[in-house]
Amino acid sequence: MSDRAARFAASYALLRAAADVADHWIQTDHQAATKGQHNHNPGHSSTAGRRACAAHVAVYTATQAAVLIAGTRLLGIRLRPVPVAAALALSAVTHYVADRREPLRRLADSTGKSRFVRLADHGLNGGYLLDQSWHHAFETCAALIAAA
C-alpha cells in the first residue's frame, strides 16, 4: 500500500468514527431539535436554527480534528496542516448545509427523491439516510484532501 493510500484509509476511518460520535453522542438534544428550524415553520426561528447548527458543526469539526490528529499520530502517519485544514473546512461546510435540512430536502426534491426524503415508515427515515449518505460522500472527499 502506498503512503498516500495509507493516509487516506486512516483519515477516512478516523473522520467517519469521529463524525458518528459527534453526531450521535456529543450533539446536544437542543442542537438536534433546533438546527433545522426555518422561519417558514410556525413558532420557529431561523436565527435559532442557524445558531444551533453552527454550534453543532463547531463541536463536530473540533471532534473530527482531535480524532484525526491524535489517531494519525498514534499510527505514525504524518499529515500536512494545510490539507488537513482544507479537509476539515469541507467537512464543516457540507455538514452545516445538510444539517440545516432544507437544502438537502430541496436537492432530494430536484432529483426525484421527494417521497424518499420524507419517508418515516417501515423502520426507515429517508431524510436521515440521505443526510448520512451526504456526510459519508463528503467525508470521503475530505479524507482524500487530508491524504494529499
C-alpha positions as CSV (number, residue, x, y, z in Angstrom):
1,M,0.0,0.0,0.0
2,S,1.3,3.4,-0.9
3,D,1.8,6.1,1.8
4,R,-1.0,8.2,0.2
5,A,-3.4,5.2,0.3
6,A,-2.5,4.6,4.0
7,R,-3.0,8.3,4.8
8,F,-6.4,8.2,3.0
9,A,-7.5,5.0,4.7
10,A,-6.5,6.2,8.2
11,S,-8.0,9.7,7.5
12,Y,-11.3,8.3,6.3
13,A,-11.7,5.8,9.2
14,L,-10.8,8.5,11.8
15,L,-13.1,11.2,10.2
16,R,-16.0,8.7,9.9
17,A,-15.7,7.4,13.5
18,A,-15.4,11.0,14.9
19,A,-18.4,12.0,12.8
20,D,-20.6,9.3,14.3
21,V,-19.6,10.1,17.8
22,A,-20.0,13.9,17.3
23,D,-23.4,13.5,15.5
24,H,-24.9,10.9,17.9
25,W,-23.3,11.3,21.3
26,I,-21.8,14.8,21.5
27,Q,-24.5,16.8,19.8
28,T,-27.0,18.1,22.3
29,D,-30.7,17.4,22.2
30,H,-31.3,21.2,21.7
31,Q,-29.0,21.3,18.7
32,A,-30.6,18.2,17.1
33,A,-34.1,19.6,17.6
34,T,-33.3,23.2,16.6
35,K,-30.7,23.1,13.9
36,G,-33.1,22.7,11.0
37,Q,-35.6,25.4,12.1
38,H,-36.5,28.0,9.5
39,N,-38.9,31.0,9.6
40,H,-41.5,29.2,7.4
41,N,-42.1,26.8,10.4
42,P,-44.7,28.5,12.7
43,G,-43.2,29.3,16.0
44,H,-39.7,28.5,14.9
45,S,-36.8,31.0,14.5
46,S,-34.4,30.8,11.6
47,T,-31.8,32.5,13.7
48,A,-32.1,29.9,16.5
49,G,-31.8,27.2,13.8
50,R,-28.6,28.8,12.3
51,R,-27.1,29.2,15.8
52,A,-27.8,25.7,16.9
53,C,-26.5,24.3,13.6
54,A,-23.3,26.4,13.8
55,A,-22.7,25.3,17.4
56,H,-23.2,21.7,16.5
57,V,-20.9,22.0,13.5
58,A,-18.2,23.7,15.6
59,V,-18.1,20.8,18.1
60,Y,-18.4,18.3,15.3
61,T,-15.4,19.7,13.5
62,A,-13.4,20.0,16.7
63,T,-14.1,16.3,17.4
64,Q,-13.0,15.4,13.9
65,A,-9.9,17.4,14.2
66,A,-8.9,16.0,17.6
67,V,-9.6,12.4,16.5
68,L,-7.8,12.9,13.1
69,I,-4.7,14.5,14.7
70,A,-4.5,12.1,17.7
71,G,-5.2,9.0,15.6
72,T,-2.7,9.7,12.8
73,R,0.0,10.5,15.4
74,L,-0.7,7.2,17.2
75,L,-0.4,5.4,13.9
76,G,2.8,7.2,13.0
77,I,1.2,8.8,9.9
78,R,2.1,12.4,9.0
79,L,-0.5,14.7,7.6
80,R,0.3,18.2,6.4
81,P,-1.6,21.0,8.2
82,V,-2.9,22.8,5.1
83,P,-4.6,19.8,3.5
84,V,-6.0,18.8,7.0
85,A,-7.4,22.3,7.5
86,A,-9.0,22.2,4.0
87,A,-10.4,18.7,4.7
88,L,-12.0,19.9,7.9
89,A,-13.3,23.0,6.3
90,L,-15.0,20.9,3.6
91,S,-16.5,18.6,6.2
92,A,-17.7,21.5,8.3
93,V,-19.4,23.5,5.4
94,T,-21.1,20.5,3.9
95,H,-22.2,19.3,7.3
96,Y,-23.8,22.6,8.0
97,V,-25.6,22.6,4.7
98,A,-27.0,19.2,5.2
99,D,-28.0,19.8,8.9
100,R,-30.0,22.9,8.0
101,R,-32.2,20.2,6.4
102,E,-34.0,22.4,3.8
103,P,-31.1,22.5,1.3
104,L,-30.9,18.7,1.3
105,R,-34.7,18.4,1.1
106,R,-34.7,20.7,-2.0
107,L,-31.9,18.7,-3.5
108,A,-33.8,15.5,-2.9
109,D,-36.9,17.1,-4.5
110,S,-35.0,18.2,-7.5
111,T,-33.6,14.7,-8.1
112,G,-36.8,12.8,-7.8
113,K,-36.3,11.7,-4.2
114,S,-39.3,13.7,-2.8
115,R,-41.1,10.7,-1.3
116,F,-37.9,9.0,0.0
117,V,-36.6,12.1,1.8
118,R,-40.0,12.3,3.7
119,L,-40.2,8.5,4.3
120,A,-40.7,7.7,8.0
121,D,-42.2,4.3,7.9
122,H,-41.2,0.6,7.8
123,G,-38.3,1.3,10.1
124,L,-36.8,3.8,7.7
125,N,-36.2,7.5,7.9
126,G,-35.4,8.7,4.4
127,G,-34.2,12.2,5.5
128,Y,-31.7,10.7,7.9
129,L,-30.4,8.2,5.4
130,L,-29.9,10.9,2.7
131,D,-28.2,13.1,5.3
132,Q,-25.8,10.3,6.3
133,S,-25.0,9.4,2.7
134,W,-24.3,13.1,2.1
135,H,-21.9,13.2,5.1
136,H,-20.2,9.9,4.0
137,A,-19.6,11.2,0.5
138,F,-18.1,14.5,1.7
139,E,-16.0,12.8,4.4
140,T,-14.5,10.6,1.7
141,C,-13.6,13.8,-0.2
142,A,-12.2,15.3,3.0
143,A,-10.1,12.2,3.6
144,L,-8.7,12.4,0.0
145,I,-7.8,16.0,0.7
146,A,-6.2,15.3,4.0
147,A,-4.1,12.5,2.4
148,A,-2.7,14.8,-0.2
